[in-house]
Amino acid sequence: MPGADNNASGVSILLSMMDILDKLEIPKTVRLVFLDAEEFGAQGSLHYAKELAGEKIAGFIHLSMLAHD
């Protein structure tokens, strides 16, 4: 995978989202999560999902390879 497309594009969006969300008053908790080891069986996602077991989640946005094609 091209490095900037695979990882850096999603990271750049999350960093921008941090800056924007910091200025807003949102009544809910918003978590911006950077995951690792996704190329090896989605290990980062699996671990995080286990940590969230039982929590009420309204939704999520998956950012991966945003600059692809």
Secondary structure, 3 states (H helix, E strand, C coil): CCHHHHHHHHHHHHHHHHHHHHCCCCCCCCCCCCCCCCCCCCHHHHHHHHHCCCCCCCCCCCCCCCCCC
